[in-house]
Amino acid sequence: MMNDLDHPETPSVLAERIAALNAVVRQLSEDAQWLRAEAKRLRTEHARTRLGNRMPLWFLLQLQHEEFPVRVFEPGEVRYVSVLTATGLVEAEIGALEATGRYAPSRAATVRRITEYGHAEIAKIEDVPEPAPASTLPAREVQTASHLQRA
C-alpha cells in the first residue's frame, strides 16, 4: 500500500486543498459565532424565566445586546433605567421630553453604558461562563493539519 508521502502533490493541488480547508475553517468560525450568539440568547431567555417580576434586571439583560448610547422613551422602561441607574448597574441620563400630544411620553432616558457592577450582575444572572472566541488557523498550520489527516 502506498503512502501519500511517496507521491508528492503538485503545488496547484496543494493550493486547492489549502483553499478548501480555509473555506471550512471560515465556515466553522461563522458557525461558532452564530452558536455563541444563540447560546447567549438562550441564557438570556432562561434568565428571563428565572427573574420573574424583577423586570429592571431583565431590561439590563436586554441592554447588553444593544449598541450604546441607547435612547429609551417607553415610560416603564424609563423607570427600569431609573432603578438600574440608582443601583449603579448602568450610567444614564434621564430627562423630561416636551409634551407634543395628549399621550406623548413625559420622560426619556439615554443609557450611556453598563457599569462593571452591571456586567457582574449579568454574569450572576446568566450563571454560565462566556465561551472563548473561536480562533482560525493560519494557512501554515492548515497545511500541517491537512498532512496529518491523510497519514
C-alpha positions in Angstrom: 0.0 0.0 0.0 1.4 3.4 -1.0 1.7 6.3 1.3 0.8 9.9 0.4 4.3 10.9 1.1 5.5 8.6 -1.8 3.5 10.7 -4.3 4.2 14.4 -3.7 1.3 16.6 -4.9 1.7 19.5 -7.3 1.6 23.0 -5.8 -1.7 23.7 -7.5 -3.3 20.6 -5.9 -1.9 21.6 -2.5 -3.2 25.2 -3.0 -6.7 23.9 -3.8 -6.7 21.7 -0.7 -5.5 24.6 1.4 -8.2 26.9 -0.1 -10.8 24.2 0.7 -9.6 23.8 4.2 -9.5 27.6 4.7 -13.1 27.8 3.5 -14.1 25.1 6.0 -12.3 27.0 8.8 -14.1 30.2 7.8 -17.5 28.4 7.8 -16.7 26.8 11.2 -15.8 30.2 12.6 -19.1 31.7 11.3 -21.0 28.7 12.8 -19.1 29.2 16.1 -20.0 32.8 16.1 -23.7 32.0 15.5 -23.6 29.4 18.2 -22.2 31.9 20.7 -24.9 34.3 19.9 -27.6 31.6 20.1 -26.2 30.4 23.5 -26.2 34.0 24.8 -29.8 34.4 23.6 -30.9 31.2 25.3 -29.1 32.1 28.6 -30.9 35.4 28.5 -34.2 33.7 27.8 -33.5 31.3 30.7 -32.6 34.2 33.0 -35.8 35.9 32.0 -37.9 33.0 33.2 -35.9 32.8 36.4 -36.2 36.5 37.1 -40.0 36.6 37.2 -41.1 40.1 38.2 -37.6 41.5 38.6 -38.1 43.4 35.3 -35.3 46.0 35.7 -32.8 43.1 35.7 -34.5 41.7 32.6 -34.1 45.1 31.0 -30.4 45.1 31.9 -30.1 41.7 30.1 -31.7 43.2 27.0 -29.4 46.3 27.2 -26.3 44.1 26.9 -27.2 43.3 23.3 -27.6 47.0 22.3 -25.2 49.5 20.9 -24.7 52.4 23.2 -25.9 55.1 23.8 -29.5 53.7 23.9 -32.4 56.1 23.9 -35.5 54.9 25.9 -38.9 56.5 25.6 -41.3 53.9 27.0 -42.4 55.1 30.5 -42.0 51.6 32.0 -38.5 51.2 30.5 -37.6 54.7 31.7 -38.5 53.5 35.2 -36.2 50.5 34.7 -33.4 52.7 33.7 -34.0 54.9 36.7 -33.8 51.8 39.0 -30.7 50.5 37.2 -29.0 53.9 37.4 -29.8 54.3 41.1 -28.3 50.9 41.9 -25.2 51.7 39.9 -25.7 49.0 37.2 -25.9 51.5 34.3 -24.8 55.0 33.6 -27.7 57.0 32.2 -29.2 60.4 31.8 -33.0 60.7 32.5 -34.7 63.9 31.3 -38.1 65.3 30.5 -39.4 65.5 27.0 -41.6 68.3 25.7 -45.2 67.1 25.5 -46.3 67.1 21.9 -49.7 65.5 22.4 -52.1 64.0 25.0 -50.3 60.6 25.0 -46.8 61.7 24.4 -44.3 60.2 26.9 -43.3 62.7 29.6 -39.7 61.4 30.0 -36.9 59.9 28.1 -33.6 58.3 29.1 -30.3 57.8 27.4 -28.3 54.8 28.7 -24.6 55.5 28.1 -23.1 52.2 29.3 -23.4 49.2 31.5 -21.1 49.6 34.5 -18.7 46.9 35.9 -21.3 46.2 38.6 -23.9 45.8 35.9 -21.7 43.3 34.0 -21.1 41.4 37.2 -24.8 41.2 37.9 -25.4 39.9 34.3 -22.8 37.2 34.9 -24.5 36.2 38.1 -27.9 36.1 36.4 -26.7 34.2 33.3 -24.7 31.8 35.5 -22.8 30.4 32.5 -19.3 31.5 31.6 -19.0 33.1 28.1 -17.2 30.8 25.7 -13.7 31.7 24.5 -13.7 33.2 21.0 -13.1 30.8 18.1 -9.7 31.2 16.5 -8.8 30.4 12.9 -5.7 28.6 11.9 -3.1 30.4 9.9 -2.5 28.9 6.5 0.8 27.3 7.5 -0.9 25.4 10.3 -3.7 24.3 8.0 -1.1 22.8 5.7 0.3 20.8 8.6 -3.1 19.7 9.7 -4.0 18.5 6.2 -0.9 16.3 6.0 -1.7 14.9 9.5 -5.2 14.0 8.5 -4.0 12.0 5.4 -1.5 10.0 7.4 
